Amino acid sequence: MNRKTIILFGGLLVIAFAIAAGAFYSYQNEHAKAVRLQGEVDELTVRQRATELKLEDSKKMATRLQLELQEVKGQIDALSKELAQEKSSRLDASNKLEQLKADIEQQKTSRQDLEERLNQAGSEGLKMKEQIKLIQKQKDELEAKLKELEAGSDGVELGKVVVNGETPQEGAQADAAIDSKPDKKAASPKANVLEGKVMVVNKDYNFAVINLGSKDGVKIDDLFSVLRGGKAIGELKVEKVHESMSAAGFAEDMKDIIKENDIVAQKAK
């Protein structure tokens, strides 16, 4: 081989080594990149699994909350029905009470009329007794005169007998009235003021459902102020208590004022 051929062959070897070195370097870079990407993929897979687990937990929680919501709605519906029935019963009782009052007034009028008749009959009885006494007296006088005639008395003339009646004065009638007032129980003061909100408003029967119940210490006849914007707009009176909610009635003028989500604060007794 001549010198040129050797030089050419050496140059080709150098170029081949350079190409091989470049290829090996590229391979190392690609391999490192592939390893890094695989690590990122593994990390994303782990994150995805964690996210899926959280999603499953969220779905379970959403299902549980949905069930609890349905249960609360069922309790609210049952409470609304019970209170509506109670309102209807109270209305019937009120109507019966009004009828009873009317009957009592009628009986009082009848009693007064009967007493007047009894007084009149008593007065007439006294008058008749006086007339009977007068007639008895005149009868005794006539019997005495007859005895004198039978004994042979002369110049005795029987006169006419006149029965005169006198009207006695009637006595005044007095009635006594007895007033009865129900006892009032003193309410015990509370140190802590409960606060809640209005959940449901029933304008047909004038009551609202609040999210405070027996577990919060709420009792029947407790009073709550209805607040909006920090100002009192009305008052509620508890009529029925459940564990986590209560039904409270309100006055007729509150019907178009009170709304759901209004704040309620227990009033001190």
VOGU-733917 format. One record per residue (C-alpha): residue in one letter; x, y, z. Coordinates in steps of 0.05 Angstrom, whole numbers, plus 5000, padded with zeros to 4 digits. Example, Ala and Ser with C-alpha at 12.3 -4.5 7.8 and 13.67 -1.06 7.14 Angstrom:
REM residues 2
A524649105156 S527349795143 
This chain:
REM residues 269
M500050005000 N502550684984 R502651275031 K496451615003 T492350995012 I494450945085 I492951675098 L486151595065 F484650965104 G486751315169 G482251895153 L476351435141 L477751085208 V477851755244 I471251955211 A468251275229 F470451345301 A467652055303 I460951815275 A460751235324 A462451695382 G456952175360 A451951615354 F453851335422 Y453152025453 S446352125420 Y444251445445 Q446351615516 N442452275513 E436251935485 H436751385537 A437351885593 K431552275565 A427451635559 V429051455631 R427052155654 L420652125614 Q419051435642 G419951715712 E415252295696 V410251795668 D410751375731 E409851995774 L403752205732 T401051505739 V401651545815 R398452225815 Q392851975770 R391551395817 A391451855877 T386652315840 E382251735822 L382051515895 K380252225916 L374852235863 E372051585890 D372051865960 S368552495934 K363252075899 K362051675963 M361552316003 A356852625952 T352452005955 R352452026031 L350752766032 Q345252645981 L342252116026 E342752566087 L339453126046 Q333752676027 E332952466099 V332853196122 K327753366067 G323552776091 Q323853036162 I321953736139 D316053466100 A313753046159 L314553636205 S310754086157 K305053576153 E304853496229 L304754246240 A299454346186 Q295053816220 E296354146287 K294454826258 S288054526229 S286454206296 R287654866332 L283055206282 D277654696295 A278654766370 S278255516364 N271755466325 K268954986377 L271155456432 E267656046398 Q261355616392 L261955416465 K262656156484 A256356316444 D252655746479 I255055986547 E252656696531 Q245956406509 Q245556006573 K247156626613 T241556996578 S236856416591 R239056386664 Q237957126673 D231057066642 L229456476687 E231956846749 E227557446730 R221656976723 L223256646790 N223857326823 Q217357536792 A214056886815 G216856996885 S214157696886 E207357456863 G207756896916 L208957416971 K203257826945 M198657216946 K200857057017 E199057757040 Q192257687006 I191157007039 K192757317107 L187957877094 I182457397072 Q183756957133 K183157567178 Q176557767145 K174257047151 D175757037225 E171957697234 L165957417197 E165956777238 A166057197302 K160057607278 L156456967259 K157556697329 E154757337358 L148557257314 E147756537335 A148056757408 G142057217396 S145557877392 D140858437364 G142559007317 V148458667286 E148958807212 L153758437166 G157458907122 K160758797056 V167458447057 V172558777011 V179158426996 N184658936982 G191558706957 E197959066968 T203759006921 P210058866961 Q216659176938 E221058716898 G228158596923 A234158766880 Q237858186847 A245458136853 D250057686812 A257257536829 A262457436774 I268757016785 D274757166742 S280056646733 K286856786704 P291856256683 D298356216722 K304556456685 K311056076693 A317356486701 A322356336647 S329556196666 P334856636632 K340056326586 A347356516586 N348656326513 V344656596455 L343156076401 E343556296328 G341055926267 K337356056203 V330555956170 M330355326127 V323155306103 V317455816105 N310155586102 K305756186088 D299255786086 Y299655606160 N304256156184 F310255756208 A317655676192 V322655116202 I329355306233 N335754896237 L335854876313 G332854306354 S332853946420 K340253776414 D341454536415 G337154626477 V331054896441 K324354796476 I317054916460 D314855646469 D322055906461 L322256576426 F326956746368 S328257426336 V328657416260 L334557826236 R336458096168 G342358546158 G343458556233 K336458846246 A330458496277 I324658426228 G320057986270 E319257426320 L318156676320 K315156236374 V317255496376 E311255026371 K314454356356 V321554106369 H325553546335 E332753346347 S336053786294 M330454266274 S324254616301 A317754906275 A315955606299 G309756016285 F309656746266 A304457306264 E300157446203 D303958086187 M310457686180 K307757256123 D310557706067 I316857916105 I320357276130 K324656896080 E328956276077 N336156366102 D334056936149 I338156916213 V334556736278 A337156886348 Q334156616412 K331157156457 A332957176530 K327456956577 
